[in-house]
Amino acid sequence: MGFGFSYREGSFSPAEAASITGVAMHLQRDWRSQGLLRARESGRAAFAPLELAYMRLMMKLRALGVALADAKPLAEEAAPAVIYAAISHHNEKAIAIDGPAETATRFRDQVSRDTNDGYLHMLAGSTETSAHHFAVIVGDRCILVPTLGEGEMLEHNEVGGLINLWGVAHALVSKAGRPLFTLVVPQAA
């Protein structure tokens, strides 16, 4: 995009994370003790947007019957796609802009018409260059696909589950109640 913004990730408390992801606080502690969530920093738990996506995906995978140990790498692989969907498709709710209103409007206009959205992929923690709408679970693998009709591989495998990543993103943004990221506009010299 070339805006040159810096950004701040949202920080969500364990109680907020429970409301957003469906992972109860006692389960968060259990997952932390098992190494499924990162250890607390400075004695206080807080979750970044990517961790919220990961936790919500873990719950979806568990509901599909995926073992906890197998769910971790699958959720880690799919979480950036959820964050990308949240900030690209719901950018007015998912991204706050700390700067002049005209800059915010220009940014939002460019996001809505820009096909080179490397900045959004960077915010999402993704190295991908395309959007994925679904995660297809095949055995112990997670296959990210743009649409369901794509991929010869899907035709020859039994699918263990399907997760609509854009639906997960919508739920994440709706339940968060505040932006996942704040873009900081540099001050004019």
DRENPA-3360 file (N, C-alpha, C; in nm, 2 decimals, always signed):
BEGIN
1 = MGFGFSYR = +0.08/-0.12/+0.00/+0.00/+0.00/+0.00/+0.08/+0.13/+0.00 ~ +0.20/+0.12/+0.07/+0.28/+0.23/+0.07/+0.24/+0.35/+0.16 ~ +0.16/+0.33/+0.26/+0.12/+0.44/+0.35/+0.23/+0.47/+0.45 ~ +0.32/+0.38/+0.49/+0.42/+0.41/+0.58/+0.37/+0.42/+0.72 ~ +0.26/+0.36/+0.76/+0.20/+0.36/+0.89/+0.28/+0.26/+0.98 ~ +0.28/+0.30/+1.11/+0.31/+0.20/+1.21/+0.18/+0.15/+1.27 ~ +0.18/+0.05/+1.35/+0.06/+0.00/+1.40/+0.07/-0.05/+1.54 ~ -0.04/-0.06/+1.61/-0.05/-0.12/+1.74/-0.15/-0.23/+1.74;
9 = EGSFSPAE = -0.11/-0.35/+1.79/-0.21/-0.46/+1.80/-0.30/-0.43/+1.92 ~ -0.43/-0.47/+1.91/-0.51/-0.47/+2.02/-0.46/-0.57/+2.13 ~ -0.49/-0.54/+2.25/-0.46/-0.63/+2.36/-0.59/-0.67/+2.43 ~ -0.62/-0.79/+2.44/-0.74/-0.84/+2.50/-0.72/-0.92/+2.62 ~ -0.80/-0.89/+2.73/-0.78/-0.96/+2.86/-0.84/-1.10/+2.84 ~ -0.80/-1.19/+2.94/-0.86/-1.32/+2.94/-1.01/-1.33/+2.94 ~ -1.07/-1.24/+3.01/-1.22/-1.23/+3.01/-1.27/-1.19/+2.87 ~ -1.21/-1.09/+2.81/-1.25/-1.06/+2.67/-1.23/-1.17/+2.58;
17 = AASITGVA = -1.11/-1.24/+2.59/-1.08/-1.35/+2.50/-1.18/-1.46/+2.52 ~ -1.23/-1.49/+2.64/-1.33/-1.59/+2.66/-1.46/-1.55/+2.59 ~ -1.50/-1.43/+2.59/-1.62/-1.38/+2.53/-1.61/-1.39/+2.37 ~ -1.49/-1.36/+2.32/-1.46/-1.35/+2.18/-1.45/-1.49/+2.12 ~ -1.38/-1.58/+2.19/-1.33/-1.70/+2.13/-1.41/-1.83/+2.18 ~ -1.48/-1.81/+2.29/-1.55/-1.93/+2.35/-1.45/-2.02/+2.43 ~ -1.33/-1.97/+2.45/-1.23/-2.05/+2.53/-1.24/-1.99/+2.68 ~ -1.31/-2.06/+2.77/-1.32/-2.02/+2.90/-1.19/-1.99/+2.97;
25 = MHLQRDWR = -1.19/-1.91/+3.07/-1.07/-1.87/+3.14/-0.99/-1.99/+3.20 ~ -1.07/-2.08/+3.25/-1.00/-2.20/+3.31/-0.93/-2.28/+3.20 ~ -1.00/-2.29/+3.08/-0.94/-2.36/+2.97/-0.82/-2.28/+2.91 ~ -0.82/-2.15/+2.92/-0.70/-2.07/+2.88/-0.58/-2.11/+2.97 ~ -0.61/-2.12/+3.10/-0.50/-2.15/+3.19/-0.45/-2.29/+3.16 ~ -0.54/-2.39/+3.13/-0.50/-2.52/+3.10/-0.42/-2.53/+2.97 ~ -0.46/-2.46/+2.87/-0.39/-2.45/+2.75/-0.25/-2.39/+2.76 ~ -0.25/-2.29/+2.85/-0.12/-2.22/+2.87/-0.02/-2.32/+2.94;
33 = SQGLLRAR = -0.07/-2.40/+3.04/+0.01/-2.50/+3.11/+0.06/-2.61/+3.01 ~ -0.02/-2.64/+2.91/+0.02/-2.74/+2.81/+0.10/-2.68/+2.69 ~ +0.13/-2.55/+2.70/+0.21/-2.49/+2.59/+0.13/-2.46/+2.47 ~ +0.00/-2.46/+2.47/-0.08/-2.43/+2.36/-0.10/-2.28/+2.34 ~ -0.09/-2.21/+2.45/-0.09/-2.06/+2.45/+0.04/-2.01/+2.51 ~ +0.09/-1.90/+2.46/+0.21/-1.85/+2.52/+0.20/-1.81/+2.66 ~ +0.31/-1.82/+2.73/+0.32/-1.79/+2.88/+0.28/-1.64/+2.90 ~ +0.23/-1.61/+3.02/+0.20/-1.48/+3.05/+0.33/-1.39/+3.05;
41 = ESGRAAFA = +0.32/-1.27/+3.02/+0.43/-1.18/+3.02/+0.41/-1.08/+3.13 ~ +0.51/-1.06/+3.22/+0.50/-0.97/+3.33/+0.38/-1.00/+3.42 ~ +0.35/-1.13/+3.44/+0.25/-1.17/+3.53/+0.11/-1.14/+3.49 ~ +0.09/-1.10/+3.37/-0.05/-1.06/+3.33/-0.08/-1.12/+3.19 ~ -0.19/-1.19/+3.18/-0.23/-1.24/+3.05/-0.29/-1.14/+2.96 ~ -0.26/-1.14/+2.84/-0.32/-1.05/+2.74/-0.30/-1.12/+2.60 ~ -0.40/-1.11/+2.52/-0.40/-1.18/+2.39/-0.41/-1.08/+2.27 ~ -0.32/-1.10/+2.17/-0.32/-1.03/+2.05/-0.42/-1.08/+1.95;
49 = PLELAYMR = -0.46/-1.01/+1.85/-0.56/-1.06/+1.75/-0.53/-1.20/+1.69 ~ -0.40/-1.22/+1.66/-0.37/-1.35/+1.60/-0.40/-1.46/+1.70 ~ -0.37/-1.44/+1.83/-0.40/-1.54/+1.93/-0.55/-1.56/+1.94 ~ -0.63/-1.46/+1.93/-0.77/-1.47/+1.94/-0.82/-1.56/+1.82 ~ -0.77/-1.54/+1.70/-0.81/-1.62/+1.59/-0.77/-1.77/+1.61 ~ -0.65/-1.78/+1.66/-0.59/-1.92/+1.69/-0.69/-1.99/+1.79 ~ -0.72/-1.92/+1.90/-0.81/-1.98/+2.00/-0.95/-2.02/+1.95 ~ -1.00/-1.93/+1.87/-1.14/-1.96/+1.81/-1.13/-2.07/+1.71;
57 = LMMKLRAL = -1.02/-2.08/+1.64/-1.00/-2.19/+1.55/-0.98/-2.32/+1.62 ~ -0.91/-2.32/+1.73/-0.89/-2.44/+1.82/-1.02/-2.49/+1.86 ~ -1.11/-2.40/+1.90/-1.25/-2.45/+1.94/-1.32/-2.51/+1.83 ~ -1.31/-2.45/+1.71/-1.38/-2.51/+1.59/-1.32/-2.65/+1.56 ~ -1.19/-2.66/+1.56/-1.13/-2.79/+1.54/-1.16/-2.89/+1.64 ~ -1.17/-2.85/+1.76/-1.21/-2.95/+1.87/-1.35/-3.00/+1.85 ~ -1.44/-2.91/+1.80/-1.58/-2.94/+1.77/-1.58/-3.04/+1.66 ~ -1.48/-3.04/+1.57/-1.48/-3.13/+1.46/-1.42/-3.26/+1.50;
65 = GVALADAK = -1.37/-3.27/+1.62/-1.32/-3.40/+1.67/-1.17/-3.41/+1.66 ~ -1.10/-3.30/+1.62/-0.96/-3.30/+1.60/-0.89/-3.30/+1.74 ~ -0.80/-3.39/+1.77/-0.73/-3.40/+1.89/-0.66/-3.27/+1.92 ~ -0.65/-3.23/+2.05/-0.59/-3.10/+2.08/-0.44/-3.09/+2.03 ~ -0.36/-3.19/+2.04/-0.23/-3.18/+1.99/-0.22/-3.16/+1.84 ~ -0.32/-3.22/+1.77/-0.32/-3.21/+1.62/-0.39/-3.07/+1.58 ~ -0.47/-3.02/+1.66/-0.54/-2.89/+1.63/-0.44/-2.77/+1.64 ~ -0.34/-2.78/+1.72/-0.25/-2.66/+1.74/-0.19/-2.62/+1.60;
73 = PLAEEAAP = -0.12/-2.71/+1.53/-0.06/-2.66/+1.41/-0.16/-2.62/+1.30 ~ -0.27/-2.69/+1.30/-0.38/-2.65/+1.20/-0.43/-2.51/+1.23 ~ -0.45/-2.48/+1.36/-0.50/-2.35/+1.40/-0.40/-2.24/+1.37 ~ -0.27/-2.27/+1.40/-0.16/-2.18/+1.37/-0.15/-2.15/+1.22 ~ -0.17/-2.25/+1.14/-0.16/-2.22/+1.00/-0.28/-2.14/+0.94 ~ -0.40/-2.16/+1.00/-0.52/-2.09/+0.95/-0.54/-1.95/+1.01 ~ -0.48/-1.93/+1.13/-0.51/-1.80/+1.20/-0.48/-1.68/+1.12 ~ -0.36/-1.67/+1.05/-0.34/-1.55/+0.97/-0.45/-1.52/+0.86;
81 = AVIYAAIS = -0.50/-1.63/+0.81/-0.61/-1.61/+0.71/-0.73/-1.55/+0.77 ~ -0.76/-1.59/+0.89/-0.88/-1.53/+0.96/-0.85/-1.38/+0.99 ~ -0.73/-1.35/+1.04/-0.70/-1.20/+1.06/-0.71/-1.12/+0.93 ~ -0.65/-1.18/+0.82/-0.66/-1.11/+0.69/-0.80/-1.09/+0.66 ~ -0.89/-1.19/+0.67/-1.03/-1.17/+0.64/-1.09/-1.06/+0.72 ~ -1.06/-1.06/+0.85/-1.12/-0.96/+0.94/-1.08/-0.82/+0.90 ~ -0.95/-0.80/+0.87/-0.91/-0.66/+0.84/-0.93/-0.62/+0.70 ~ -0.95/-0.71/+0.61/-0.98/-0.67/+0.47/-1.13/-0.66/+0.44;
89 = HHNEKAIA = -1.21/-0.75/+0.50/-1.35/-0.74/+0.48/-1.43/-0.66/+0.58 ~ -1.37/-0.64/+0.70/-1.44/-0.57/+0.80/-1.35/-0.46/+0.86 ~ -1.28/-0.39/+0.76/-1.17/-0.30/+0.81/-1.22/-0.18/+0.89 ~ -1.35/-0.14/+0.87/-1.40/-0.02/+0.96/-1.41/-0.06/+1.10 ~ -1.44/-0.19/+1.13/-1.45/-0.24/+1.27/-1.32/-0.29/+1.32 ~ -1.24/-0.35/+1.23/-1.12/-0.42/+1.27/-1.00/-0.33/+1.28 ~ -1.00/-0.21/+1.21/-0.89/-0.12/+1.21/-0.93/+0.02/+1.25 ~ -0.87/+0.07/+1.36/-0.88/+0.21/+1.39/-0.76/+0.29/+1.33;
97 = IDGPAETA = -0.78/+0.41/+1.30/-0.68/+0.49/+1.25/-0.65/+0.61/+1.34 ~ -0.53/+0.62/+1.39/-0.49/+0.73/+1.48/-0.43/+0.83/+1.40 ~ -0.51/+0.93/+1.35/-0.46/+1.03/+1.26/-0.58/+1.11/+1.21 ~ -0.55/+1.20/+1.12/-0.66/+1.29/+1.06/-0.76/+1.21/+0.99 ~ -0.89/+1.25/+1.00/-1.00/+1.18/+0.94/-0.98/+1.17/+0.79 ~ -0.92/+1.27/+0.72/-0.90/+1.25/+0.57/-0.81/+1.14/+0.54 ~ -0.71/+1.12/+0.63/-0.61/+1.01/+0.61/-0.68/+0.87/+0.62 ~ -0.77/+0.87/+0.72/-0.85/+0.74/+0.75/-0.94/+0.71/+0.63;
105 = TRFRDQVS = -1.00/+0.81/+0.58/-1.09/+0.80/+0.46/-1.01/+0.75/+0.34 ~ -0.89/+0.81/+0.32/-0.81/+0.78/+0.20/-0.76/+0.63/+0.22 ~ -0.72/+0.59/+0.34/-0.68/+0.45/+0.36/-0.79/+0.36/+0.33 ~ -0.91/+0.38/+0.39/-1.02/+0.29/+0.37/-1.07/+0.28/+0.22 ~ -1.06/+0.39/+0.15/-1.09/+0.39/+0.01/-0.99/+0.31/-0.07 ~ -0.86/+0.32/-0.03/-0.76/+0.24/-0.10/-0.78/+0.10/-0.07 ~ -0.80/+0.06/+0.05/-0.82/-0.08/+0.09/-0.94/-0.14/+0.01 ~ -1.05/-0.07/-0.01/-1.16/-0.12/-0.08/-1.14/-0.14/-0.23;
113 = RDTNDGYL = -1.04/-0.08/-0.29/-1.02/-0.09/-0.43/-0.88/-0.15/-0.47 ~ -0.79/-0.17/-0.37/-0.66/-0.21/-0.39/-0.65/-0.37/-0.40 ~ -0.59/-0.42/-0.51/-0.57/-0.56/-0.52/-0.43/-0.60/-0.47 ~ -0.34/-0.51/-0.45/-0.21/-0.54/-0.40/-0.21/-0.50/-0.25 ~ -0.26/-0.60/-0.17/-0.28/-0.57/-0.03/-0.18/-0.63/+0.06 ~ -0.05/-0.62/+0.02/+0.06/-0.67/+0.10/+0.06/-0.62/+0.24 ~ +0.02/-0.49/+0.26/+0.02/-0.44/+0.40/-0.08/-0.51/+0.49 ~ -0.19/-0.54/+0.43/-0.29/-0.62/+0.51/-0.24/-0.76/+0.55;
121 = HMLAGSTE = -0.18/-0.82/+0.45/-0.12/-0.95/+0.48/-0.01/-0.94/+0.59 ~ +0.07/-0.84/+0.58/+0.17/-0.82/+0.68/+0.11/-0.80/+0.82 ~ +0.00/-0.72/+0.83/-0.07/-0.70/+0.96/-0.12/-0.83/+1.01 ~ -0.17/-0.92/+0.92/-0.23/-1.04/+0.96/-0.12/-1.15/+1.00 ~ +0.00/-1.12/+0.97/+0.11/-1.21/+1.01/+0.12/-1.32/+0.90 ~ +0.08/-1.29/+0.78/+0.07/-1.39/+0.67/+0.18/-1.36/+0.57 ~ +0.23/-1.47/+0.52/+0.33/-1.46/+0.41/+0.26/-1.49/+0.28 ~ +0.13/-1.52/+0.28/+0.05/-1.55/+0.16/+0.03/-1.42/+0.08;
129 = TSAHHFAV = -0.01/-1.44/-0.04/-0.04/-1.33/-0.13/-0.18/-1.33/-0.18 ~ -0.26/-1.43/-0.13/-0.40/-1.44/-0.17/-0.48/-1.47/-0.05 ~ -0.61/-1.44/-0.07/-0.70/-1.46/+0.04/-0.76/-1.60/+0.04 ~ -0.77/-1.66/+0.16/-0.83/-1.80/+0.17/-0.96/-1.79/+0.24 ~ -1.06/-1.85/+0.19/-1.19/-1.84/+0.25/-1.22/-1.96/+0.34 ~ -1.16/-2.07/+0.31/-1.19/-2.20/+0.38/-1.06/-2.27/+0.43 ~ -1.08/-2.34/+0.54/-0.97/-2.44/+0.58/-1.04/-2.57/+0.57 ~ -0.98/-2.66/+0.49/-1.03/-2.80/+0.48/-0.93/-2.89/+0.56;
137 = IVGDRCIL = -0.99/-2.96/+0.65/-0.91/-3.05/+0.73/-0.91/-3.19/+0.67 ~ -0.79/-3.23/+0.63/-0.77/-3.36/+0.57/-0.66/-3.44/+0.65 ~ -0.70/-3.53/+0.73/-0.61/-3.60/+0.82/-0.55/-3.50/+0.92 ~ -0.42/-3.50/+0.92/-0.35/-3.41/+1.01/-0.30/-3.28/+0.94 ~ -0.36/-3.25/+0.82/-0.32/-3.13/+0.75/-0.44/-3.04/+0.74 ~ -0.40/-2.91/+0.72/-0.50/-2.80/+0.70/-0.47/-2.75/+0.56 ~ -0.57/-2.75/+0.47/-0.55/-2.70/+0.34/-0.63/-2.58/+0.33 ~ -0.56/-2.46/+0.30/-0.63/-2.34/+0.29/-0.67/-2.32/+0.14;
145 = VPTLGEGE = -0.79/-2.29/+0.12/-0.84/-2.28/-0.02/-0.92/-2.15/-0.04 ~ -0.90/-2.08/-0.15/-0.98/-1.96/-0.18/-1.13/-1.99/-0.19 ~ -1.16/-2.09/-0.27/-1.30/-2.13/-0.28/-1.31/-2.28/-0.27 ~ -1.43/-2.33/-0.25/-1.45/-2.47/-0.23/-1.43/-2.55/-0.36 ~ -1.45/-2.49/-0.48/-1.44/-2.57/-0.60/-1.30/-2.59/-0.65 ~ -1.20/-2.53/-0.57/-1.06/-2.53/-0.62/-0.99/-2.65/-0.56 ~ -0.89/-2.70/-0.63/-0.80/-2.80/-0.58/-0.83/-2.94/-0.61 ~ -0.76/-3.00/-0.70/-0.78/-3.14/-0.74/-0.76/-3.23/-0.61;
153 = MLEHNEVG = -0.67/-3.18/-0.52/-0.64/-3.26/-0.40/-0.77/-3.29/-0.32 ~ -0.86/-3.20/-0.32/-0.98/-3.21/-0.24/-1.07/-3.32/-0.30 ~ -1.06/-3.34/-0.43/-1.15/-3.44/-0.50/-1.11/-3.58/-0.46 ~ -0.99/-3.60/-0.42/-0.94/-3.74/-0.39/-0.91/-3.77/-0.24 ~ -0.95/-3.68/-0.16/-0.93/-3.70/-0.01/-1.06/-3.70/+0.06 ~ -1.07/-3.77/+0.17/-1.18/-3.76/+0.26/-1.16/-3.64/+0.35 ~ -1.25/-3.55/+0.35/-1.24/-3.43/+0.43/-1.29/-3.46/+0.57 ~ -1.21/-3.42/+0.66/-1.25/-3.44/+0.80/-1.33/-3.33/+0.86;
161 = GLINLWGV = -1.32/-3.21/+0.79/-1.39/-3.10/+0.84/-1.37/-2.98/+0.75 ~ -1.45/-2.88/+0.76/-1.44/-2.76/+0.69/-1.47/-2.64/+0.78 ~ -1.39/-2.54/+0.77/-1.41/-2.42/+0.85/-1.41/-2.30/+0.75 ~ -1.52/-2.22/+0.77/-1.54/-2.10/+0.69/-1.46/-1.99/+0.76 ~ -1.34/-1.96/+0.71/-1.25/-1.87/+0.78/-1.31/-1.73/+0.78 ~ -1.38/-1.69/+0.68/-1.44/-1.56/+0.67/-1.55/-1.55/+0.78 ~ -1.62/-1.66/+0.80/-1.72/-1.66/+0.91/-1.66/-1.65/+1.04 ~ -1.55/-1.71/+1.06/-1.47/-1.70/+1.19/-1.43/-1.56/+1.21;
169 = AHALVSKA = -1.38/-1.49/+1.10/-1.33/-1.35/+1.11/-1.45/-1.26/+1.14 ~ -1.56/-1.28/+1.08/-1.68/-1.20/+1.11/-1.72/-1.21/+1.26 ~ -1.72/-1.33/+1.31/-1.75/-1.35/+1.45/-1.65/-1.29/+1.54 ~ -1.52/-1.30/+1.51/-1.42/-1.24/+1.58/-1.43/-1.09/+1.59 ~ -1.45/-1.02/+1.48/-1.47/-0.88/+1.48/-1.60/-0.84/+1.55 ~ -1.71/-0.91/+1.53/-1.83/-0.87/+1.60/-1.82/-0.89/+1.75 ~ -1.76/-0.99/+1.79/-1.75/-1.02/+1.94/-1.64/-0.93/+2.01 ~ -1.54/-0.89/+1.93/-1.44/-0.81/+1.99/-1.49/-0.67/+2.04;
177 = GRPLFTLV = -1.58/-0.61/+1.97/-1.64/-0.49/+2.01/-1.54/-0.37/+2.00 ~ -1.42/-0.39/+1.96/-1.33/-0.28/+1.94/-1.23/-0.32/+1.84 ~ -1.15/-0.23/+1.78/-1.06/-0.27/+1.67/-0.95/-0.37/+1.72 ~ -0.91/-0.45/+1.62/-0.80/-0.54/+1.64/-0.67/-0.48/+1.63 ~ -0.66/-0.37/+1.55/-0.54/-0.30/+1.52/-0.57/-0.15/+1.52 ~ -0.47/-0.07/+1.55/-0.47/+0.07/+1.53/-0.35/+0.11/+1.45 ~ -0.38/+0.17/+1.33/-0.28/+0.23/+1.25/-0.24/+0.37/+1.29 ~ -0.12/+0.40/+1.30/-0.07/+0.53/+1.35/-0.01/+0.60/+1.24;
185 = VPQAA = -0.08/+0.71/+1.20/-0.03/+0.80/+1.09/+0.08/+0.88/+1.14 ~ +0.20/+0.88/+1.06/+0.31/+0.96/+1.10/+0.27/+1.11/+1.10 ~ +0.33/+1.18/+1.20/+0.30/+1.33/+1.21/+0.38/+1.40/+1.10 ~ +0.32/+1.49/+1.03/+0.39/+1.57/+0.93/+0.51/+1.65/+0.99 ~ +0.62/+1.65/+0.92/+0.74/+1.72/+0.97/+0.72/+1.87/+0.96;
% end
